[in-house]
Amino acid sequence: VTFVQMIDSIPGVNASTDDFTGLNDGNYSVRGFTSDEIGTTVNGAPVNDSGNYKVYSTEYGDTENMGDITVLQGYPDVDTPVAGAAGGSIAWVTIDPSHTAGLDVSQTFGSNDYRRTFLRLNTGDTGPVRSWVSYSNNTADSWRGPGEMTVTKIDAKSLWTIDDNDSISASFQYNRQFKNSYRSLTKAQ
């Protein structure tokens, strides 16, 4: 599941994906503005492509790590860090690391040989710093035509608490993917 699938239920948002797994990106619009006209940030960093302003949703994090997603419709504030965001903005942040250490594990199986493994290790409080690191591996066969999709992600976040009112956070996202595009059918087919 990607953030595109998460925002589909918000009024004014129309979202779709090529497959239920979310491994083949997705399309969305907010009140008629498409993804290349909407500024998108993850933990405050802009993620729109610098060439065509599109957002490739498969590249950004697992939903288990998503903390809050905000969709703003209309022209964004002047301090929004995304150029070309005429149709609004989408901002999401990852969850903060927990104060207690632990391991979250999820394993999913489904049709079209769908397999997904998710692991997240929380360090808990280690002095003033607490962190988590997650790993996921998602694979599925294309539901129409030949091909397989594989997406592997490693995400991490650390939070350094300076005092009751101040903290510094840092996040890391790594994505490696191999996808076969769905072929369009010919008129004869």
C-alpha atoms as one frame of an Amber mdcrd trajectory, in Angstrom:
protein
   0.000   0.000   0.000   1.291   3.470  -0.872   0.306   6.942   0.275  -1.773
   7.244  -2.927  -4.021   4.448  -1.672  -4.120   6.050   1.790  -5.430   9.439
   0.576  -8.148   8.004  -1.701 -10.862   8.474   0.933 -10.172  12.205   1.469
 -12.854  14.475  -0.067 -11.691  16.039  -3.336  -9.043  13.349  -3.934  -9.362
  10.835  -6.755  -6.719   8.100  -6.610  -6.115   4.891  -8.532  -3.420   2.255
  -8.933  -2.711  -0.332 -11.623  -2.741  -3.145  -9.074  -3.949  -3.751  -5.533
  -0.416  -4.133  -4.190   0.620  -0.549  -4.960   3.886  -1.821  -6.463   3.219
  -0.108  -9.778   2.929   3.479  -8.491  -0.438   5.152  -8.919  -2.267   8.202
 -10.127  -4.073  10.836  -8.132  -5.651  14.206  -8.521  -6.927  16.769  -6.053
  -9.917  18.715  -7.360  -8.795  18.061 -10.928  -5.104  18.893 -10.436  -2.850
  15.924 -11.257   0.186  14.758  -9.281   2.604  16.921 -11.265   0.646  20.012
 -10.161   0.555  19.049  -6.472   3.554  19.560  -4.205   4.467  16.529  -2.108
   6.786  16.400   0.891   8.008  13.576   3.121   9.248  14.709   6.533   9.432
  18.231   5.106  11.593  17.319   2.095  10.093  17.809  -1.390   9.827  14.583
  -3.412   8.377  15.784  -6.724  10.568  14.805  -9.685  12.771  17.736 -10.649
  12.193  17.154 -14.372   8.462  16.566 -14.734   7.191  17.333 -11.185   5.485
  13.906 -10.924   5.581  11.787  -7.800   6.348   8.067  -7.988   4.557   6.809
  -4.908   6.183   3.378  -4.759   9.492   5.031  -3.906   8.410   6.517  -0.588
   8.056   4.474   2.561   5.776   1.803   3.929   2.381   2.655   5.375   3.365
   1.098   8.716   5.864   3.953   9.035   3.442   6.736   8.087   2.388   8.933
  10.946   0.268  11.734   9.508  -0.817  12.653   5.993  -2.142  16.150   5.285
  -3.781  17.152   2.003  -4.168  20.885   1.375  -6.372  21.869  -1.556  -5.835
  25.034  -3.572  -2.726  27.099  -4.059  -0.289  26.325  -1.215   1.372  28.754
   1.164   4.313  30.736  -0.172   6.657  28.872   2.173   5.795  25.460   0.704
   9.116  23.949  -0.471   7.793  22.582  -3.797   7.911  24.477  -7.092   4.932
  24.082  -9.382   2.470  23.207  -6.624  -0.445  25.086  -8.171  -3.046  22.488
  -7.194  -2.283  22.051  -3.516   0.078  19.989  -1.444   0.381  16.621   0.235
   2.628  16.347   3.275   3.278  13.232   5.244   5.598  12.467   8.100   6.905
   9.209   9.431   6.097   8.023  12.942   8.384   9.034  15.761  10.485   6.277
  17.327   8.918   4.720  20.416  10.357   5.065  23.918  10.466   1.273  24.321
  12.533  -1.188  22.308  10.746  -3.758  20.207  10.316  -5.505  16.898   7.310
  -5.238  14.574   6.905  -8.045  12.042   4.350  -8.538   9.286   4.132 -11.231
   6.611   1.529 -11.138   3.823   0.638 -13.570   1.038  -1.908 -13.111  -1.726
  -2.989 -13.847  -5.263  -0.623 -13.415  -8.219   2.170 -14.833  -6.030   2.081
 -11.702  -3.850   4.540 -11.829  -0.955   5.424  -9.055   1.467   7.725  -9.064
   4.462   7.957  -6.065   6.796  10.272  -5.680   9.806  10.796  -2.626  12.033
  13.264  -2.513  14.919  12.710   0.164  17.584  15.771   0.908  19.720  13.806
   2.584  22.474  15.417   5.313  24.553  19.207   5.191  24.300  19.974   8.302
  26.300  18.438  11.341  24.595  18.201   9.531  21.220  15.662   6.946  20.084
  15.460   5.376  16.625  13.806   2.831  14.379  14.890   1.117  11.186  12.586
  -0.858   8.902  12.993  -3.246   5.998  10.358  -4.453   3.554  10.446  -6.681
   0.518   7.394  -6.815  -1.770   6.989  -9.043  -4.832   4.051  -9.891  -7.080
   3.409 -11.196 -10.564   1.676  -8.843 -12.958  -2.048  -9.564 -12.909  -2.268
  -9.078 -16.680   0.477 -10.299 -18.959   3.987 -11.512 -18.129   6.291  -9.959
 -15.598   7.029  -9.517 -11.936   7.406  -6.491  -9.707   9.829  -6.300  -6.789
  10.229  -3.367  -4.408  12.678  -3.398  -1.494  12.734  -0.517   0.997  14.866
   0.444   3.973  13.656   3.365   6.075  14.984   4.797   9.323  14.323   7.674
  11.681  16.113   9.011  14.756  14.899  11.602  17.221  17.261  13.451  19.548
  15.437  15.126  22.418  17.329  18.211  23.553  14.836  19.400  26.183  11.055
  19.478  26.724  10.508  21.943  23.874  13.296  21.132  21.411  14.307  18.087
  19.399  16.102  17.221  16.170  15.031  14.410  13.877  16.680  12.777  10.893
  15.215  10.264   8.485  16.558   8.001   5.761  14.763   6.285   2.878  16.210
   3.772   0.436  14.234   2.176  -2.377  15.197  -0.410  -4.977  12.581  -1.507
  -7.459  12.133  -3.578 -10.558   8.816  -3.225 -12.356   7.314  -4.425 -15.610
   4.782  -1.984 -16.977   1.337  -3.271 -17.782   0.936  -3.579 -21.531  -2.065
  -2.032 -23.202  -4.292  -4.372 -25.154  -4.501  -3.999 -28.882  -7.839  -3.595
 -30.653  -7.604  -7.206 -31.926  -7.040  -8.563 -28.398
